[in-house]
């Protein structure tokens, strides 16, 4: 099986509820975008209890394409093999 790991820089979440923001920051950094973390928190509408994944669609305002949907493991592997996080 080919290596499907991408070189994604690690970004640590700052609060317990902002794991989605930290994940988004890592993917955005991989794509060459480094928005201010507080801006990400606002764009994603992070709440003290967490954030719905669908809020990732708000990242289009940063000039990135966002595809948010269910997918199969094979689809995920295909994206990773083609360098798409």
Phi, psi and omega in degrees: 000133179290157178290125180246019178276136177258153177278093182248124179291144181279133174232124182274138176289150184266331179228161182302325187273356185254035179296324179294321178296319179295318178297317178297319179299322179294313180295318179298320178298321176300327181272004178086015178249134180225068179292156176302137183301320179296326176296319177300316180302319179288315180300320182276354180056050181294132179248165180301338181261359180124194186216133175295139180303329182299341179293347175301334179300338179293345182286352177300335179294348177267003178085024177244152175278132179240123174246115181238109178193169173286147178212163179276165177300322178295323177294319178297314178301319179299315178300314181295319178298335179261015175074020181252111180286000000 
